Amino acid sequence: SRVCREPQKLPLPSPKCPSLKKQPKLKQPVVRVEKTTPKSAAPGYDLWETDFEPKLNLEYEEAGEHMLRYTKQKLPNKPSTARFKPSLLDAVAKPDAGASYNPKAEDYEKYVMKIAQDETKLMQEEERIERSRKPKHESVVTYAEKSLEETEGLVIDPRYNANDEEEESNVKEEGEEPMETGEKITISHLKRKTKKQKLNAAKEKKLLREQKKRKEIEKKQHDVFKAKNINKELAQKEQEVAEKAAKRKKEKFLKKMTTRQKLGGGEFKDEEEPFLLQEELSDSLRKLKPQGHVLNDRLASLQRRNMLPIGGPRNKNKLKTKLKRKFVEKRLVAEVTKGSRVM
């Protein structure tokens, strides 16, 4: 038989009153996690037009300048000569049409003729230098040497002397001249002037001087009325002088920027232009023989454009800058004795 039992009722616990003591705070504060929204894509920008330099609004300008330089965001000021080109010549010269591996006949002929003319000029200059080294008296041939060469191998009678005959003919010609005229030659300026003539000449000179002086004074007085014209002429002359000076300055600058300047103690030697003979010309690049060198060409270009000095021997004739010490005995310092040097 089943017995139905009722659930036992337990007594409830007595309620506890809250404690008056404060609860200790947590060592680490509770951080609330907020929901983050997905960031939108960065807007598009132009790489060349956008300014990436940060804009700093600092209180002091010097502090901002120092910060920009310290963080390498602003470079130091470059000198004015950093971007100055010492020559107007092209860095890489364009090759001539005749220097091609398969040039036209006309272009090749012009190119080769130009090289030949340069070579002949160089040879002529070398010959001129060689001639200048020889003494001048060696090239002069005297009359005696010339006559000796002409009469070499001929038997001449010792009684015959060509010089005596020439002297006799010259004497005869000189003697004939006075016989033709037969008149006495008188020189008037050897006669002395009388006292009266001297006084008259002095008076005449004095009158001429006074007349010249009077004319100069009159001219200066008349020039007062021509002041406007004179000022205009002077202004025109000054303008012409200024224009000529500017033109000379421009020409001098162009000459300096287009010619080779003296840099270093060496002598500049331009690189010879490579060329191929007619039988060496080929219609294919594979068969072409390379000529010249790239580094030599670049070196000559830098030297031609005044960017690289040329090494050479140092100037031995340079004056000494150090002064020699000179000891002098003065009267106020030392006594004058035998053998002492006194100023």
C-alpha positions in Angstrom: 0.0 0.0 0.0 1.2 3.4 -0.9 1.5 6.1 1.8 1.2 9.7 0.7 3.5 11.9 2.7 3.3 15.7 2.7 6.5 17.7 2.0 8.3 18.9 5.1 8.2 22.7 5.5 11.7 24.1 6.5 12.0 27.4 8.3 13.4 30.4 6.2 16.8 31.9 7.2 16.6 35.2 9.1 17.4 38.2 6.8 20.9 39.8 7.3 21.2 43.5 7.5 23.7 45.2 5.1 27.1 45.9 6.7 28.1 49.5 7.4 31.7 48.9 6.1 32.6 50.2 2.6 33.5 47.6 0.1 37.1 47.8 -1.2 37.5 49.2 -4.7 38.8 47.1 -7.6 42.5 47.4 -8.4 41.8 47.8 -12.1 38.9 49.8 -13.3 36.3 48.1 -15.4 36.5 49.2 -19.0 33.3 49.0 -20.8 33.6 47.6 -24.3 31.7 49.6 -26.8 30.7 48.4 -30.1 32.9 49.8 -32.9 31.5 50.6 -36.2 33.5 49.6 -39.3 35.6 52.6 -40.6 34.8 53.9 -44.0 37.4 53.6 -46.8 40.0 56.5 -47.1 39.0 59.0 -49.7 41.0 59.0 -53.0 43.7 61.6 -53.4 46.1 62.8 -56.2 49.7 61.7 -55.4 51.3 64.8 -57.1 48.9 67.5 -56.0 48.4 66.6 -52.3 50.6 68.3 -49.8 51.9 65.8 -47.3 53.9 68.3 -45.2 52.3 68.4 -41.7 50.9 71.7 -40.6 52.0 72.5 -37.1 50.5 75.4 -35.3 53.0 75.9 -32.5 53.1 79.0 -30.3 56.7 79.9 -31.3 58.0 79.9 -34.9 61.5 79.0 -33.8 60.3 75.9 -32.0 58.3 74.8 -35.1 61.4 75.4 -37.3 63.6 73.4 -34.9 61.1 70.5 -34.8 60.8 70.3 -38.6 64.6 70.2 -39.0 65.0 67.7 -36.2 62.4 65.3 -37.6 64.0 65.7 -41.1 60.7 67.0 -42.5 62.5 70.2 -43.6 65.9 70.1 -45.3 68.6 72.7 -44.7 68.8 75.7 -47.1 70.9 74.9 -50.1 73.5 77.5 -51.3 72.8 79.4 -54.4 75.7 77.7 -56.3 74.3 74.2 -55.7 72.1 74.3 -58.8 74.4 76.5 -60.8 75.5 75.0 -64.1 79.1 76.0 -65.0 78.5 75.5 -68.7 75.7 75.8 -71.3 77.0 72.8 -73.3 74.9 69.7 -73.5 75.8 66.9 -71.2 75.6 64.3 -73.9 76.5 65.6 -77.4 74.4 64.3 -80.2 76.4 62.1 -82.6 76.7 63.1 -86.3 74.6 61.3 -88.9 77.8 60.0 -90.6 78.8 58.2 -87.4 75.9 55.7 -87.8 76.7 52.0 -88.5 74.9 52.2 -91.9 75.1 55.9 -92.9 74.1 57.6 -96.1 77.0 58.3 -98.6 76.6 62.1 -98.3 76.5 62.1 -94.5 79.5 59.8 -94.2 81.5 61.9 -96.6 80.8 65.1 -94.6 81.7 63.4 -91.4 85.0 62.0 -92.7 86.0 65.3 -94.3 85.4 67.2 -91.0 87.7 64.7 -89.2 90.3 65.0 -91.9 90.3 68.8 -91.7 90.8 68.7 -87.9 93.7 66.3 -88.4 95.4 68.6 -91.0 95.0 71.6 -88.7 96.6 69.6 -85.9 99.5 68.5 -88.2 100.0 72.1 -89.3 100.2 73.3 -85.7 102.8 70.7 -84.9 104.9 71.7 -87.9 104.6 75.4 -86.8 105.9 74.5 -83.3 108.8 72.5 -84.8 109.7 75.4 -87.1 109.6 77.9 -84.2 112.1 75.8 -82.2 114.8 76.1 -84.8 116.9 79.3 -84.7 116.1 81.9 -87.4 119.6 82.5 -88.7 119.9 78.9 -90.0 117.2 79.4 -92.6 118.7 82.7 -94.0 121.0 82.2 -97.1 123.6 84.9 -97.7 124.5 86.2 -101.1 128.0 84.8 -100.9 126.6 81.3 -100.1 124.2 81.5 -103.0 126.9 82.6 -105.5 129.2 79.9 -104.3 126.5 77.3 -104.9 125.8 78.7 -108.4 129.5 78.7 -109.4 130.3 75.3 -107.8 132.5 73.3 -110.1 133.4 76.2 -112.4 137.0 77.5 -112.8 137.1 81.3 -112.2 140.1 83.5 -113.1 141.5 84.9 -109.9 142.1 88.3 -111.6 138.4 88.7 -112.1 136.5 90.2 -109.2 132.8 90.9 -109.5 132.7 93.2 -106.5 135.2 95.7 -108.0 133.1 96.0 -111.2 130.0 96.7 -109.1 131.7 99.5 -107.2 133.0 101.1 -110.4 129.5 101.1 -112.0 128.0 102.7 -108.8 130.7 105.4 -108.9 129.9 106.2 -112.5 126.2 106.5 -111.9 126.8 108.8 -108.9 129.1 111.0 -111.0 126.7 111.4 -113.8 123.9 113.1 -111.7 125.6 116.5 -111.0 126.7 116.8 -114.7 123.1 116.6 -115.9 121.8 119.4 -113.7 124.8 121.7 -113.4 123.0 123.9 -110.9 124.1 124.9 -107.4 121.9 123.5 -104.6 121.1 126.3 -102.0 119.4 125.6 -98.7 117.3 128.5 -97.5 116.6 127.3 -94.0 120.3 127.4 -93.0 120.2 131.3 -93.2 119.9 133.1 -89.9 117.0 135.4 -89.3 117.5 139.1 -88.5 116.3 140.7 -85.2 113.4 142.4 -87.0 112.3 139.1 -88.5 112.4 137.4 -85.1 110.3 140.2 -83.6 107.7 140.0 -86.4 107.5 136.2 -86.0 106.9 136.5 -82.2 104.2 139.1 -82.7 102.5 136.9 -85.3 102.5 133.9 -83.0 101.1 136.1 -80.1 98.3 137.3 -82.4 97.4 133.8 -83.4 97.3 132.6 -79.8 95.0 135.5 -78.8 92.8 134.9 -81.8 92.5 131.2 -81.0 91.7 132.0 -77.3 89.0 134.6 -78.3 87.3 132.0 -80.6 87.2 129.4 -77.8 85.6 132.0 -75.4 83.0 132.9 -78.1 82.2 129.3 -78.7 81.6 128.6 -75.0 79.3 131.6 -74.8 77.3 130.4 -77.8 77.1 126.9 -76.3 74.9 128.2 -73.5 72.0 128.6 -76.0 72.6 125.0 -77.2 72.2 123.5 -73.7 69.2 121.3 -74.7 70.9 119.8 -77.8 74.1 119.2 -75.8 72.2 117.4 -73.0 70.4 115.4 -75.6 73.7 114.3 -77.3 75.2 113.5 -73.9 72.2 111.4 -72.9 72.4 109.6 -76.3 76.1 108.9 -75.8 75.6 107.6 -72.3 72.8 105.2 -73.6 75.1 104.0 -76.4 77.9 103.4 -73.9 75.5 101.5 -71.5 74.2 99.3 -74.4 77.7 98.5 -75.6 78.8 97.6 -72.0 75.7 95.3 -71.6 76.5 93.7 -75.0 80.1 93.1 -74.0 79.0 91.6 -70.6 76.6 89.3 -72.3 79.2 88.2 -74.9 81.8 87.6 -72.1 79.3 85.5 -70.1 78.3 83.5 -73.2 82.0 82.9 -74.0 82.7 81.8 -70.5 79.7 79.4 -70.4 80.5 77.9 -73.8 84.3 77.5 -73.7 86.7 75.5 -71.7 88.1 77.2 -68.6 91.5 76.7 -67.0 90.9 74.2 -64.2 93.9 72.4 -62.7 97.5 72.4 -64.0 97.0 69.9 -66.8 96.1 70.5 -70.5 92.7 69.6 -71.9 92.7 67.1 -74.7 89.4 66.5 -76.4 88.5 62.9 -77.2 89.0 61.9 -80.8 85.8 61.1 -82.6 85.7 57.4 -83.6 85.1 56.7 -87.3 85.1 53.6 -89.6 86.8 53.3 -92.9 84.7 52.7 -96.0 85.7 49.0 -96.1 84.8 48.6 -92.4 81.2 49.8 -92.7 78.7 47.0 -92.2 75.0 46.7 -92.8 74.4 44.8 -89.5 75.0 45.8 -85.9 76.3 42.2 -85.1 79.3 42.7 -87.5 80.1 46.2 -86.1 83.4 46.7 -84.3 83.0 48.8 -81.1 85.2 51.9 -81.0 85.9 54.4 -78.2 85.0 54.0 -74.5 82.0 55.3 -72.6 84.1 56.3 -69.5 86.6 58.3 -71.6 83.7 60.1 -73.3 82.0 61.0 -70.0 85.4 62.2 -68.5 86.0 64.4 -71.5 82.4 65.8 -71.3 82.8 66.7 -67.6 86.2 68.4 -68.3 84.7 70.3 -71.3 81.8 71.6 -69.2 84.2 72.9 -66.4 82.9 70.4 -63.8 86.1 68.4 -63.4 89.7 69.8 -63.0 92.6 68.3 -65.0 95.5 67.1 -63.0 99.0 68.3 -63.8 102.3 69.4 -62.3 102.2 72.0 -59.5 103.3 75.5 -60.1 107.0 75.6 -59.0 107.4 79.4 -59.5 104.9 80.2 -56.7 106.1 83.0 -54.5 106.9 82.2 -50.9 104.3 83.6 -48.5 106.5 83.4 -45.4 108.6 86.4 -44.6 112.2 86.2 -43.4 113.0 87.6 -39.9 115.4 90.5 -39.9 117.4 91.5 -36.7 118.4 95.1 -36.5 120.2 97.0 -33.8 118.7 100.4 -33.1 120.4 103.4 -31.5 117.9 103.6 -28.7 118.4 99.9 -27.7 122.1 99.1 -28.2 125.3 101.1 -28.2 127.1 101.9 -31.4 130.2 99.8 -31.4 132.7 98.6 -34.0 131.0 96.1 -36.3 127.4 96.8 -35.2 124.7 97.5 -37.7 122.6 100.5 -37.0 119.6 101.9 -38.9 
